[in-house]
Each structure stands twice: as C-alpha cells, then as structure tokens.
C-alpha cells in the first residue's frame, strides 16, 4: 500500500501512495506513537502536510521523540521529512473515510 523509501534515503518527499488527505486528523492517533504528546505532534505534521497537499519538508522548533525513533528524519537543509514508518502509523491509526 505504501511505497518504501529508496535504500539510500531515510525519507521521501511526496512519493507515497498514502497521501496526507488519506489520514483523518479530526481523530487522535491513539496508540500510534506511544505517548499523547508525540501523537499530537504527529497530528500537527499531518495537518501541515494536508495544507501543502503533499509530504513536504517542514520545520520544528524543538527536538521530538518522532526523530528519536526514526519516524521523521532531519535533512542536510535542517528541515524534517516524514518516513514510511510515520505515514504507515498515522494511516493505520486514523484512515480517512
């Protein structure tokens, strides 16, 4: 269902079969990332991507457990990108109907 990132990349911009619009951000991502605060940050990232209509790079003000666990990756440009695992967890937790 979801394309995987190339072997030489930690993340891919916009190269997913599951796009931000396929994820329902009106519902919390219960148990998707283990902590409510992390799930709130994930929801924020998906909402931001929904506005951009793609999995575009984004900035975060503070370090987050999402990066610690490899669910998002920081690029050389200082911007973050979602990983396949992030997209999968968000979609599994709250698919749009």
N, C-alpha and C positions, 0 to 999 in steps of 0.2 A: 504494500500500500504506500509506503514512504520510500522515496529514493534515498540511498545512503550517500554520504559524502565520499568523494574520491579518497583513495588510500593516503594521498599526500596532503589532505586538508582536514582540519578539525571541524570545519563548518562550511556551509554553502549558502550563498545568498539567493533566495528565490527558487532554488532547484528542488522543490519538494512537491509531491503530489498532494499532500495535505497543506493547504494554504491557510493563512490566518482566518479567513472567512469561514472555514470549516470547523472552527473552535468557538464554543459558546462561552463568552466571558461574563455573561449575566449570572452564571452559577460559579461558586467557588470550586477550585481544583482540589476537592477533598482527597487527601492522602496521596496526591501525585508526587509531592516532593518531601513529605515527612513533617514539615513544620508550616504552620499557618502563615507566618511572616514570609517565608520563601514562596509559598503558593500565591500570596498577594503580589509579590514582585513579579512572578511568572505571569499572572493575570495582567499586570500593568504592561509587560513586554508584549504580550499578545495583542492587547488593545492598541498599543502604539503601532504594531505591525498591521493591524486591521486598517488603521487610518492611512498607512502608506500603501496598503493593498499588496504587500509582499514582505518577505522576511528580510528587511533591510537592516544594515548595521545600525547600532544605537549606542548612546552614551548612558552610563550610570554614574551617579555621584559617589556611591560608596561600594566597596567590595561586597560581594554577596555569596552565600552558600551555593548559589547556582553555578558560579565559576569554580568554586572549590570542588564540586562534584563532577565537573565537566559537562554540565548541561548548557552552558554558554561558554564561548571562548573569546578572549581578547585578541584582536588583530594587531599587527605592527603599527597600524594607524591610531591605536588607542581606543577604537570602537569595538563593541561586542557584537557577536553574531551567535544566533541560536545553533544548536547542534541537532542532529537527527533524534537523539535521545530526548531532548527538550520538546520537540514537536510531537513526538510519539506520546510522551507522558501527558502533555496538555490535551491532545486529541482524545486519548483513552479516558481521561478524567471528565471531559466535558465536550463531547462532539456536538456540533450544531445540528438542529433537526431540520 
